[in-house]
Amino acid sequence: MIIDAHQHFWRYDPARLDWIATGMEELMHDWLPVDFAAARAETGIDRTIAVQATGDEAETAFLMEQAAAEDWIAGVVGWVDLTAPNVDERIACWQQTGPLVGLRHQIEGDPARLNDPAFDTGVAAVQRRGLVYEVLVNHRQLIDAVAFCARHDAHALVIDHLAKPAITGDEAAFSSWRESMAALAAMPHVAVKISGLATEAQPAPGDAPDIDGIHRHLDAALELFGADRLIFGSDWPVSRLAIDYGDWFALIDAWAGAQGTDCRAKLFGANAASIYSLDL
């Protein structure tokens, strides 16, 4: 079974999706399950996990509706206000509503959350409920992210997009990223998503991604985390800013295939099914 563990749906609203900026016109309309049909057919994707794209509970409700309508959406990573005093009750309510498998907050744009005791309390509630917490940070926030992940070891954490490395060919940037990722890899409860790298590997918006740079970061991730803690995702439709879905799938498929059939099977489905406890 092939699982894309990271893609998005939305009804476009510029006020809610305010991170979609000038130069991202490709994203400035609705992206719904029907729009994903061709990509699924081309690549043989069996299941997906739909991930929140903005921070409100209406987003969680919307994704639950999509999952109820499409049986191939195996799970939802939603959003709940983790600083709310009734956070545990809110999470429990959403778990009863549909296939909630995790929660996420745009920490990349709100890095103070990495050192916020109230947010820590909420993440602890997520873990008590047996849900994955997805850590959305970029490479500049990794020092604080390492400490955050060390504090929250009661259940699985997943680092989105390999922590958005600066795939520029700069040796200092690569070494710094690798050092922090090694610290994360030393924590057995932390896994990483092989997703979103094509946009990080563009020298400038609209440029072709640096494929050699992507391969270098994939090799480092496999060396550090091993085959059991790598999860395939696309970051569709955001990934369309840099690469077609079929080309991204083919790139990762070729790389994983070169590591052996066991690595490929784990990356493309087994790890996601296990880490997110998907009901397949």
C-alpha positions as CSV (number, residue, x, y, z in Angstrom):
1,M,0.0,0.0,0.0
2,I,1.3,3.4,-1.0
3,I,0.5,6.3,1.4
4,D,1.1,10.0,0.8
5,A,1.3,11.2,4.4
6,H,1.3,14.9,3.7
7,Q,-1.0,16.8,1.4
8,H,-3.5,19.6,1.7
9,F,-7.0,20.6,0.7
10,W,-8.6,24.0,1.0
11,R,-11.3,26.3,-0.2
12,Y,-9.3,29.4,-1.0
13,D,-9.7,32.3,1.3
14,P,-6.9,34.9,1.3
15,A,-7.7,36.1,4.8
16,R,-7.4,32.6,6.3
17,L,-4.6,31.3,4.0
18,D,-2.5,34.5,4.4
19,W,0.8,32.6,4.0
20,I,0.0,32.2,0.3
21,A,1.8,35.3,-1.0
22,T,2.6,37.0,-4.3
23,G,4.3,34.6,-6.6
24,M,2.1,31.7,-5.4
25,E,-0.8,32.4,-7.7
26,E,-0.9,28.7,-8.6
27,L,-2.3,28.1,-5.1
28,M,-4.8,30.9,-5.1
29,H,-8.0,28.9,-5.8
30,D,-9.7,25.9,-4.3
31,W,-7.8,22.6,-4.1
32,L,-10.1,19.7,-3.3
33,P,-10.0,15.9,-3.4
34,V,-11.3,15.9,-7.0
35,D,-8.2,17.9,-8.0
36,F,-6.0,15.2,-6.6
37,A,-7.5,12.4,-8.7
38,A,-5.1,12.6,-11.6
39,A,-2.1,12.5,-9.4
40,R,-3.4,9.5,-7.5
41,A,-4.2,7.6,-10.7
42,E,-0.7,8.4,-12.2
43,T,1.3,7.2,-9.2
44,G,-0.9,4.5,-7.6
45,I,-1.4,6.3,-4.3
46,D,-3.8,4.2,-2.2
47,R,-4.3,6.4,0.9
48,T,-3.3,9.9,2.0
49,I,-3.2,12.0,5.2
50,A,-4.7,15.4,4.9
51,V,-2.8,18.1,6.9
52,Q,-4.1,21.4,8.1
53,A,-3.0,24.5,6.2
54,T,-4.2,27.2,8.6
55,G,-4.8,27.6,12.3
56,D,-8.4,27.4,13.2
57,E,-10.8,24.6,14.1
58,A,-12.9,25.2,11.1
59,E,-10.0,23.8,9.2
60,T,-10.2,20.6,11.2
61,A,-13.9,20.4,10.5
62,F,-13.3,20.9,6.8
63,L,-10.7,18.2,6.6
64,M,-12.9,15.8,8.5
65,E,-15.6,16.4,6.0
66,Q,-13.3,15.5,3.2
67,A,-12.2,12.3,4.9
68,A,-15.9,11.3,5.5
69,A,-16.5,11.7,1.8
70,E,-13.4,10.0,0.5
71,D,-12.4,6.7,1.9
72,W,-8.8,7.0,0.6
73,I,-8.2,9.9,3.0
74,A,-7.0,7.6,5.8
75,G,-6.3,10.3,8.4
76,V,-6.4,14.0,9.3
77,V,-3.7,16.1,11.0
78,G,-5.8,18.9,12.2
79,W,-5.5,22.1,14.4
80,V,-6.7,22.7,17.9
81,D,-5.8,25.7,20.1
82,L,-3.3,23.8,22.3
83,T,-3.2,26.7,24.8
84,A,-7.0,26.5,25.6
85,P,-7.8,25.5,29.1
86,N,-10.1,22.7,27.9
87,V,-7.7,21.4,25.3
88,D,-8.1,17.7,26.3
89,E,-11.8,17.9,25.9
90,R,-11.5,19.6,22.5
91,I,-9.1,16.9,21.2
92,A,-11.3,14.1,22.5
93,C,-14.3,15.7,20.7
94,W,-12.5,15.8,17.4
95,Q,-11.3,12.2,17.8
96,Q,-14.9,11.1,18.0
97,T,-15.8,13.1,14.9
98,G,-13.5,11.3,12.4
99,P,-10.1,9.9,11.7
100,L,-8.0,12.4,13.6
101,V,-4.4,11.0,13.7
102,G,-2.4,14.1,14.6
103,L,-2.3,17.8,15.3
104,R,-0.1,20.6,14.0
105,H,0.5,24.3,14.5
106,Q,2.4,26.6,12.1
107,I,5.3,27.0,14.5
108,E,7.5,28.1,11.7
109,G,5.6,31.4,11.7
110,D,5.1,31.4,15.4
111,P,8.4,30.2,16.9
112,A,7.7,31.4,20.4
113,R,5.5,28.3,20.8
114,L,8.7,26.2,21.1
115,N,9.3,27.8,24.5
116,D,5.7,28.4,25.7
117,P,4.7,26.5,28.8
118,A,1.0,26.7,27.9
119,F,1.7,25.2,24.5
120,D,3.8,22.5,26.2
121,T,0.7,21.6,28.2
122,G,-1.3,21.3,25.1
123,V,1.3,19.1,23.3
124,A,1.3,16.8,26.4
125,A,-2.4,16.5,26.0
126,V,-2.0,15.5,22.3
127,Q,0.4,12.8,23.3
128,R,-1.8,11.5,26.1
129,R,-4.6,11.1,23.6
130,G,-2.3,8.9,21.5
131,L,-2.0,11.3,18.6
132,V,1.1,12.3,16.6
133,Y,2.2,15.9,17.0
134,E,3.8,17.3,13.8
135,V,6.6,19.8,14.3
136,L,6.5,22.4,11.5
137,V,9.8,24.4,11.8
138,N,12.5,25.5,9.5
139,H,16.3,25.0,9.8
140,R,16.8,28.3,11.6
141,Q,14.6,27.1,14.5
142,L,16.2,23.7,15.0
143,I,18.1,24.4,18.2
144,D,14.8,25.2,20.0
145,A,13.0,22.4,18.2
146,V,15.5,19.9,19.5
147,A,14.8,21.0,23.1
148,F,11.1,20.9,22.4
149,C,11.2,17.4,21.1
150,A,13.3,16.2,24.0
151,R,10.6,17.5,26.4
152,H,7.8,15.8,24.6
153,D,8.7,12.1,24.5
154,A,5.5,10.4,25.6
155,H,4.4,9.7,22.0
156,A,5.5,10.0,18.4
157,L,6.6,13.4,17.0
158,V,7.1,13.9,13.2
159,I,9.3,16.6,11.8
160,D,7.7,18.0,8.6
161,H,9.8,18.5,5.5
162,L,13.1,17.5,7.1
163,A,12.8,20.8,9.0
164,K,13.0,22.8,5.7
165,P,16.7,22.7,5.2
166,A,18.5,25.4,3.2
167,I,19.2,23.3,0.1
168,T,21.7,25.8,-1.4
169,G,25.0,23.9,-1.6
170,D,26.4,25.9,1.3
171,E,28.5,23.6,3.4
172,A,28.0,25.5,6.7
173,A,24.2,25.4,6.3
174,F,24.3,21.7,5.5
175,S,26.6,20.9,8.5
176,S,24.5,22.9,10.9
177,W,21.2,21.3,9.7
178,R,22.8,17.8,9.9
179,E,24.1,18.4,13.4
180,S,20.6,19.3,14.7
181,M,19.0,16.5,12.8
182,A,21.5,14.1,14.4
183,A,20.3,15.3,17.8
184,L,16.7,14.7,16.8
185,A,17.5,11.3,15.4
186,A,19.0,10.3,18.8
187,M,15.4,10.5,20.2
188,P,13.6,7.3,19.2
189,H,10.2,8.9,19.3
190,V,11.0,11.4,16.5
191,A,10.4,10.6,12.8
192,V,10.7,12.8,9.7
193,K,8.7,13.4,6.6
194,I,10.4,13.2,3.2
195,S,8.2,16.0,1.9
196,G,8.3,19.6,0.8
197,L,11.9,19.5,-0.3
198,A,11.5,20.6,-3.9
199,T,10.3,24.1,-2.9
200,E,13.2,24.4,-0.4
201,A,15.7,23.4,-3.2
202,Q,14.7,26.2,-5.7
203,P,17.5,28.7,-6.1
204,A,14.7,31.3,-6.7
205,P,11.0,31.1,-7.2
206,G,10.2,29.4,-10.5
207,D,13.6,27.8,-10.8
208,A,14.0,24.1,-11.2
209,P,14.9,22.4,-7.8
210,D,18.4,21.3,-7.1
211,I,18.0,17.5,-7.4
212,D,21.5,16.7,-6.2
213,G,20.9,18.8,-3.1
214,I,17.7,17.0,-2.4
215,H,19.5,13.6,-2.8
216,R,22.2,14.8,-0.4
217,H,19.6,15.6,2.3
218,L,17.7,12.3,1.7
219,D,20.9,10.4,2.1
220,A,21.7,12.2,5.4
221,A,18.1,11.6,6.7
222,L,18.4,7.8,6.0
223,E,21.8,7.6,7.6
224,L,20.6,9.4,10.7
225,F,17.0,8.1,11.2
226,G,17.2,4.8,9.5
227,A,14.5,3.3,7.2
228,D,12.0,2.9,10.1
229,R,11.5,6.6,10.7
230,L,11.2,8.0,7.2
231,I,7.7,8.9,5.9
232,F,6.9,9.8,2.3
233,G,4.8,12.9,1.7
234,S,4.2,15.3,-1.2
235,D,3.1,18.6,0.3
236,W,0.7,18.8,-2.7
237,P,-0.5,21.3,-3.9
238,V,2.2,23.5,-2.4
239,S,4.8,21.3,-4.1
240,R,3.4,22.3,-7.5
241,L,5.3,25.6,-7.1
242,A,8.4,23.6,-7.8
243,I,7.7,20.2,-9.2
244,D,4.9,18.1,-10.7
245,Y,3.4,15.5,-8.5
246,G,4.5,12.6,-10.8
247,D,8.0,13.9,-11.0
248,W,8.3,14.2,-7.2
249,F,7.0,10.7,-6.7
250,A,9.4,9.4,-9.4
251,L,12.4,11.2,-7.7
252,I,11.7,9.7,-4.3
253,D,10.7,6.3,-5.7
254,A,14.0,6.0,-7.6
255,W,16.0,7.1,-4.6
256,A,14.2,4.7,-2.3
257,G,14.4,1.9,-4.7
258,A,18.2,2.3,-4.8
259,Q,18.2,1.7,-1.0
260,G,16.4,-1.7,-1.4
261,T,12.8,-3.0,-1.4
262,D,12.5,-3.0,2.4
263,C,13.4,0.7,2.6
264,R,10.9,1.6,-0.2
265,A,8.1,-0.4,1.4
266,K,8.6,1.4,4.8
267,L,9.0,4.8,3.3
268,F,5.9,4.6,1.0
269,G,3.5,3.2,3.5
270,A,4.4,0.9,6.3
271,N,6.0,3.6,8.5
272,A,3.0,6.0,8.1
273,A,0.5,3.2,8.9
274,S,2.4,2.3,12.0
275,I,3.4,5.8,13.4
276,Y,-0.1,7.3,12.7
277,S,-2.0,4.1,13.7
278,L,-4.0,4.2,10.5
279,D,-7.1,2.1,10.2
280,L,-6.6,0.6,6.8
